[in-house]
Amino acid sequence: MSGFRKFLMRGNLIDLAVAVVVGVAFNAVVQALVKDIITPLIGAITGSKVPFAGYTFHFNGQKFLYGDVINAALSFVVIAAVVYYLLVAPSEKLTTLATRNKIATERPCPECLSEIPIGAKRCMYCTSEVPPVPEPVAAPPKPRRARHGFQPQE
């Protein structure tokens, strides 16, 4: 029983539960936005008196509600766009900023192609001697651009 209690009290499980609750609430807001704002605008543009969710067609005695499908597709697109632009894109930007100046700590062994530390003199996997890594030549820093966007004249 204590193992189950530890599992429930882990931080990432609670974070996941909070994310699901917030996601469900956000989904309800987006559904209302699409149903009550966006699709009536589409109906007003097309000049139809029928509510957008009521768009149907009949085939072989069966009724197909394609307006509901379009509402669901619009909701999906809105949610996907918000998730991408507010969560995925900023996290990718932060990841690239965090790793852009990271110094390499490993290199491939020329014999077995395993990853070994840069300072290693012998590969820990195939035990072959490894030549030292040449010191990188530092490139001169580029001049900073002025705020107005023009490059200073040299």
PyRosetta script that sets phi, psi and omega in degrees:
from pyrosetta import init, pose_from_sequence

init()
pose = pose_from_sequence("MSGFRKFLMRGNLIDLAVAVVVGVAFNAVVQALVKDIITPLIGAITGSKVPFAGYTFHFNGQKFLYGDVINAALSFVVIAAVVYYLLVAPSEKLTTLATRNKIATERPCPECLSEIPIGAKRCMYCTSEVPPVPEPVAAPPKPRRARHGFQPQE")
pose.set_psi(1, -34.8)
pose.set_omega(1, -178.7)
pose.set_phi(2, -68.9)
pose.set_psi(2, -32.4)
pose.set_omega(2, 176.6)
pose.set_phi(3, -64.0)
pose.set_psi(3, -40.3)
pose.set_omega(3, 177.9)
pose.set_phi(4, -65.6)
pose.set_psi(4, -39.4)
pose.set_omega(4, 179.1)
pose.set_phi(5, -65.3)
pose.set_psi(5, -41.2)
pose.set_omega(5, 176.8)
pose.set_phi(6, -62.3)
pose.set_psi(6, -40.7)
pose.set_omega(6, 178.5)
pose.set_phi(7, -60.7)
pose.set_psi(7, -44.4)
pose.set_omega(7, -178.8)
pose.set_phi(8, -68.8)
pose.set_psi(8, -29.9)
pose.set_omega(8, -175.4)
pose.set_phi(9, -92.0)
pose.set_psi(9, 1.3)
pose.set_omega(9, 176.3)
pose.set_phi(10, -63.8)
pose.set_psi(10, 146.8)
pose.set_omega(10, -175.4)
pose.set_phi(11, -63.3)
pose.set_psi(11, -41.1)
pose.set_omega(11, -175.4)
pose.set_phi(12, -71.1)
pose.set_psi(12, -25.9)
pose.set_omega(12, 176.4)
pose.set_phi(13, -70.2)
pose.set_psi(13, -40.3)
pose.set_omega(13, 178.1)
pose.set_phi(14, -67.7)
pose.set_psi(14, -40.3)
pose.set_omega(14, 176.6)
pose.set_phi(15, -60.3)
pose.set_psi(15, -40.6)
pose.set_omega(15, 178.7)
pose.set_phi(16, -64.1)
pose.set_psi(16, -42.2)
pose.set_omega(16, 179.1)
pose.set_phi(17, -63.2)
pose.set_psi(17, -41.7)
pose.set_omega(17, 177.9)
pose.set_phi(18, -63.9)
pose.set_psi(18, -41.8)
pose.set_omega(18, 179.6)
pose.set_phi(19, -62.8)
pose.set_psi(19, -39.3)
pose.set_omega(19, 179.0)
pose.set_phi(20, -65.4)
pose.set_psi(20, -44.1)
pose.set_omega(20, -179.7)
pose.set_phi(21, -63.6)
pose.set_psi(21, -44.6)
pose.set_omega(21, 178.9)
pose.set_phi(22, -65.5)
pose.set_psi(22, -38.9)
pose.set_omega(22, 177.8)
pose.set_phi(23, -62.5)
pose.set_psi(23, -41.1)
pose.set_omega(23, 178.5)
pose.set_phi(24, -65.5)
pose.set_psi(24, -41.6)
pose.set_omega(24, 178.3)
pose.set_phi(25, -65.1)
pose.set_psi(25, -41.6)
pose.set_omega(25, 178.5)
pose.set_phi(26, -64.6)
pose.set_psi(26, -39.0)
pose.set_omega(26, 177.4)
pose.set_phi(27, -60.7)
pose.set_psi(27, -41.2)
pose.set_omega(27, 178.9)
pose.set_phi(28, -63.4)
pose.set_psi(28, -40.2)
pose.set_omega(28, 178.8)
pose.set_phi(29, -64.7)
pose.set_psi(29, -44.6)
pose.set_omega(29, -179.4)
pose.set_phi(30, -66.4)
pose.set_psi(30, -40.4)
pose.set_omega(30, 178.1)
pose.set_phi(31, -59.5)
pose.set_psi(31, -44.8)
pose.set_omega(31, 178.9)
pose.set_phi(32, -65.1)
pose.set_psi(32, -40.5)
pose.set_omega(32, 178.4)
pose.set_phi(33, -60.4)
pose.set_psi(33, -46.1)
pose.set_omega(33, -178.9)
pose.set_phi(34, -68.0)
pose.set_psi(34, -46.1)
pose.set_omega(34, -175.8)
pose.set_phi(35, -69.4)
pose.set_psi(35, -39.5)
pose.set_omega(35, -171.7)
pose.set_phi(36, -100.7)
pose.set_psi(36, -15.6)
pose.set_omega(36, -178.0)
pose.set_phi(37, -119.2)
pose.set_psi(37, -57.0)
pose.set_omega(37, -170.9)
pose.set_phi(38, -71.0)
pose.set_psi(38, -50.7)
pose.set_omega(38, -177.6)
pose.set_phi(39, -68.9)
pose.set_psi(39, -32.4)
pose.set_omega(39, 171.6)
pose.set_phi(40, -63.6)
pose.set_psi(40, -33.4)
pose.set_omega(40, 175.6)
pose.set_phi(41, -64.1)
pose.set_psi(41, -42.4)
pose.set_omega(41, 177.6)
pose.set_phi(42, -63.0)
pose.set_psi(42, -41.1)
pose.set_omega(42, 177.0)
pose.set_phi(43, -63.7)
pose.set_psi(43, -37.8)
pose.set_omega(43, 178.6)
pose.set_phi(44, -68.2)
pose.set_psi(44, -36.9)
pose.set_omega(44, 179.0)
pose.set_phi(45, -67.5)
pose.set_psi(45, -41.0)
pose.set_omega(45, -179.9)
pose.set_phi(46, -78.0)
pose.set_psi(46, -14.5)
pose.set_omega(46, 177.5)
pose.set_phi(47, 78.5)
pose.set_psi(47, 22.1)
pose.set_omega(47, -178.8)
pose.set_phi(48, -89.2)
pose.set_psi(48, 142.6)
pose.set_omega(48, 177.0)
pose.set_phi(49, -89.3)
pose.set_psi(49, -15.0)
pose.set_omega(49, -179.7)
pose.set_phi(50, -81.8)
pose.set_psi(50, 136.3)
pose.set_omega(50, 175.0)
pose.set_phi(51, -57.8)
pose.set_psi(51, 144.8)
pose.set_omega(51, -174.7)
pose.set_phi(52, -57.8)
pose.set_psi(52, -39.8)
pose.set_omega(52, -180.0)
pose.set_phi(53, -66.7)
pose.set_psi(53, -17.2)
pose.set_omega(53, -179.5)
pose.set_phi(54, -90.3)
pose.set_psi(54, 3.6)
pose.set_omega(54, 177.9)
pose.set_phi(55, -64.4)
pose.set_psi(55, 126.4)
pose.set_omega(55, -177.7)
pose.set_phi(56, -140.4)
pose.set_psi(56, 164.5)
pose.set_omega(56, 165.2)
pose.set_phi(57, -141.4)
pose.set_psi(57, 155.0)
pose.set_omega(57, -177.8)
pose.set_phi(58, -112.8)
pose.set_psi(58, 137.9)
pose.set_omega(58, 177.6)
pose.set_phi(59, -144.0)
pose.set_psi(59, 120.3)
pose.set_omega(59, 176.2)
pose.set_phi(60, 55.7)
pose.set_psi(60, 39.8)
pose.set_omega(60, 177.2)
pose.set_phi(61, 82.0)
pose.set_psi(61, 2.0)
pose.set_omega(61, -179.9)
pose.set_phi(62, -107.1)
pose.set_psi(62, 146.2)
pose.set_omega(62, -178.7)
pose.set_phi(63, -103.6)
pose.set_psi(63, 127.7)
pose.set_omega(63, -179.9)
pose.set_phi(64, -114.6)
pose.set_psi(64, 121.3)
pose.set_omega(64, -179.0)
pose.set_phi(65, -93.4)
pose.set_psi(65, 83.9)
pose.set_omega(65, -178.2)
pose.set_phi(66, -78.2)
pose.set_psi(66, -16.9)
pose.set_omega(66, 175.7)
pose.set_phi(67, -65.1)
pose.set_psi(67, -40.2)
pose.set_omega(67, 176.5)
pose.set_phi(68, -64.3)
pose.set_psi(68, -38.2)
pose.set_omega(68, 179.1)
pose.set_phi(69, -65.2)
pose.set_psi(69, -41.6)
pose.set_omega(69, 178.6)
pose.set_phi(70, -65.7)
pose.set_psi(70, -39.3)
pose.set_omega(70, 175.6)
pose.set_phi(71, -59.2)
pose.set_psi(71, -45.0)
pose.set_omega(71, -179.8)
pose.set_phi(72, -65.3)
pose.set_psi(72, -39.6)
pose.set_omega(72, 179.1)
pose.set_phi(73, -65.4)
pose.set_psi(73, -42.0)
pose.set_omega(73, 177.3)
pose.set_phi(74, -63.3)
pose.set_psi(74, -40.7)
pose.set_omega(74, 177.4)
pose.set_phi(75, -61.8)
pose.set_psi(75, -43.0)
pose.set_omega(75, 178.7)
pose.set_phi(76, -61.3)
pose.set_psi(76, -44.9)
pose.set_omega(76, -179.0)
pose.set_phi(77, -63.2)
pose.set_psi(77, -42.5)
pose.set_omega(77, 179.5)
pose.set_phi(78, -64.1)
pose.set_psi(78, -46.3)
pose.set_omega(78, -179.7)
pose.set_phi(79, -64.3)
pose.set_psi(79, -43.4)
pose.set_omega(79, 180.0)
pose.set_phi(80, -63.2)
pose.set_psi(80, -40.7)
pose.set_omega(80, 179.4)
pose.set_phi(81, -65.3)
pose.set_psi(81, -43.9)
pose.set_omega(81, 179.7)
pose.set_phi(82, -64.3)
pose.set_psi(82, -44.9)
pose.set_omega(82, 179.4)
pose.set_phi(83, -61.8)
pose.set_psi(83, -43.2)
pose.set_omega(83, -178.7)
pose.set_phi(84, -65.8)
pose.set_psi(84, -51.4)
pose.set_omega(84, -173.4)
pose.set_phi(85, -76.8)
pose.set_psi(85, -23.2)
pose.set_omega(85, -180.0)
pose.set_phi(86, -102.2)
pose.set_psi(86, -18.6)
pose.set_omega(86, -179.0)
pose.set_phi(87, -119.5)
pose.set_psi(87, -54.4)
pose.set_omega(87, -172.2)
pose.set_phi(88, -71.2)
pose.set_psi(88, -52.1)
pose.set_omega(88, -176.9)
pose.set_phi(89, -61.5)
pose.set_psi(89, -46.4)
pose.set_omega(89, 177.5)
pose.set_phi(90, -63.6)
pose.set_psi(90, -37.1)
pose.set_omega(90, -180.0)
pose.set_phi(91, -68.8)
pose.set_psi(91, -35.9)
pose.set_omega(91, 175.4)
pose.set_phi(92, -64.9)
pose.set_psi(92, -40.4)
pose.set_omega(92, 178.6)
pose.set_phi(93, -63.1)
pose.set_psi(93, -44.1)
pose.set_omega(93, 178.1)
pose.set_phi(94, -63.8)
pose.set_psi(94, -38.5)
pose.set_omega(94, 179.1)
pose.set_phi(95, -64.8)
pose.set_psi(95, -44.1)
pose.set_omega(95, 179.2)
pose.set_phi(96, -67.1)
pose.set_psi(96, -36.9)
pose.set_omega(96, 177.0)
pose.set_phi(97, -66.3)
pose.set_psi(97, -36.3)
pose.set_omega(97, -178.6)
pose.set_phi(98, -73.3)
pose.set_psi(98, -28.9)
pose.set_omega(98, -175.3)
pose.set_phi(99, -104.8)
pose.set_psi(99, 0.5)
pose.set_omega(99, -174.3)
pose.set_phi(100, -70.4)
pose.set_psi(100, -33.7)
pose.set_omega(100, -178.9)
pose.set_phi(101, -106.1)
pose.set_psi(101, 17.6)
pose.set_omega(101, -178.0)
pose.set_phi(102, -72.9)
pose.set_psi(102, 131.2)
pose.set_omega(102, 179.8)
pose.set_phi(103, -82.7)
pose.set_psi(103, 138.5)
pose.set_omega(103, 179.3)
pose.set_phi(104, -66.4)
pose.set_psi(104, 135.3)
pose.set_omega(104, 179.4)
pose.set_phi(105, -112.3)
pose.set_psi(105, -11.1)
pose.set_omega(105, -179.7)
pose.set_phi(106, -132.8)
pose.set_psi(106, 161.5)
pose.set_omega(106, 177.2)
pose.set_phi(107, -147.5)
pose.set_psi(107, 159.9)
pose.set_omega(107, 179.4)
pose.set_phi(108, -79.9)
pose.set_psi(108, 143.3)
pose.set_omega(108, 173.8)
pose.set_phi(109, -71.7)
pose.set_psi(109, 132.5)
pose.set_omega(109, -178.3)
pose.set_phi(110, -68.2)
pose.set_psi(110, -18.5)
pose.set_omega(110, -178.9)
pose.set_phi(111, -90.3)
pose.set_psi(111, -54.2)
pose.set_omega(111, -173.4)
pose.set_phi(112, -108.5)
pose.set_psi(112, -4.4)
pose.set_omega(112, 177.9)
pose.set_phi(113, 64.2)
pose.set_psi(113, 20.1)
pose.set_omega(113, 173.4)
pose.set_phi(114, -78.5)
pose.set_psi(114, 155.4)
pose.set_omega(114, 177.7)
pose.set_phi(115, -81.0)
pose.set_psi(115, 124.1)
pose.set_omega(115, 179.4)
pose.set_phi(116, -128.0)
pose.set_psi(116, 159.9)
pose.set_omega(116, 177.6)
pose.set_phi(117, -61.8)
pose.set_psi(117, 150.7)
pose.set_omega(117, -176.8)
pose.set_phi(118, -62.3)
pose.set_psi(118, -39.2)
pose.set_omega(118, -176.7)
pose.set_phi(119, -80.4)
pose.set_psi(119, 1.2)
pose.set_omega(119, -176.5)
pose.set_phi(120, -66.8)
pose.set_psi(120, 141.8)
pose.set_omega(120, 175.8)
pose.set_phi(121, -102.1)
pose.set_psi(121, -16.0)
pose.set_omega(121, -179.6)
pose.set_phi(122, -142.3)
pose.set_psi(122, 138.6)
pose.set_omega(122, -179.7)
pose.set_phi(123, -70.6)
pose.set_psi(123, 132.3)
pose.set_omega(123, -179.0)
pose.set_phi(124, -76.7)
pose.set_psi(124, -10.0)
pose.set_omega(124, -178.7)
pose.set_phi(125, -99.8)
pose.set_psi(125, -50.6)
pose.set_omega(125, -177.6)
pose.set_phi(126, -104.7)
pose.set_psi(126, -2.8)
pose.set_omega(126, 178.5)
pose.set_phi(127, 59.6)
pose.set_psi(127, 18.2)
pose.set_omega(127, 176.9)
pose.set_phi(128, -80.7)
pose.set_psi(128, 150.8)
pose.set_omega(128, 177.4)
pose.set_phi(129, -72.3)
pose.set_psi(129, 140.3)
pose.set_omega(129, -175.2)
pose.set_phi(130, -116.7)
pose.set_psi(130, 131.1)
pose.set_omega(130, 178.5)
pose.set_phi(131, -67.3)
pose.set_psi(131, 150.1)
pose.set_omega(131, 179.9)
pose.set_phi(132, -66.7)
pose.set_psi(132, 154.9)
pose.set_omega(132, 178.9)
pose.set_phi(133, -81.3)
pose.set_psi(133, 129.1)
pose.set_omega(133, 177.7)
pose.set_phi(134, -66.3)
pose.set_psi(134, 146.3)
pose.set_omega(134, 179.0)
pose.set_phi(135, -65.8)
pose.set_psi(135, 133.3)
pose.set_omega(135, 179.4)
pose.set_phi(136, -70.5)
pose.set_psi(136, 141.2)
pose.set_omega(136, 177.1)
pose.set_phi(137, -85.4)
pose.set_psi(137, 122.7)
pose.set_omega(137, -178.0)
pose.set_phi(138, -75.5)
pose.set_psi(138, 126.7)
pose.set_omega(138, 176.9)
pose.set_phi(139, -78.2)
pose.set_psi(139, 145.3)
pose.set_omega(139, 178.5)
pose.set_phi(140, -65.0)
pose.set_psi(140, 142.4)
pose.set_omega(140, -178.5)
pose.set_phi(141, -66.0)
pose.set_psi(141, 145.1)
pose.set_omega(141, 178.0)
pose.set_phi(142, -75.0)
pose.set_psi(142, 144.9)
pose.set_omega(142, 178.0)
pose.set_phi(143, -67.2)
pose.set_psi(143, 142.7)
pose.set_omega(143, 179.7)
pose.set_phi(144, -72.7)
pose.set_psi(144, 145.3)
pose.set_omega(144, 177.4)
pose.set_phi(145, -82.0)
pose.set_psi(145, 143.5)
pose.set_omega(145, 177.2)
pose.set_phi(146, -70.7)
pose.set_psi(146, 162.3)
pose.set_omega(146, -177.7)
pose.set_phi(147, -60.5)
pose.set_psi(147, -32.4)
pose.set_omega(147, -176.8)
pose.set_phi(148, -78.7)
pose.set_psi(148, -4.9)
pose.set_omega(148, 172.9)
pose.set_phi(149, 95.6)
pose.set_psi(149, -5.6)
pose.set_omega(149, 179.9)
pose.set_phi(150, -91.2)
pose.set_psi(150, 141.5)
pose.set_omega(150, 177.3)
pose.set_phi(151, -79.4)
pose.set_psi(151, 134.4)
pose.set_omega(151, 179.2)
pose.set_phi(152, -66.1)
pose.set_psi(152, 145.5)
pose.set_omega(152, 179.8)
pose.set_phi(153, -76.7)
pose.set_psi(153, 139.7)
pose.set_omega(153, -179.8)
pose.set_phi(154, -103.5)
pose.dump_pdb("model.pdb")
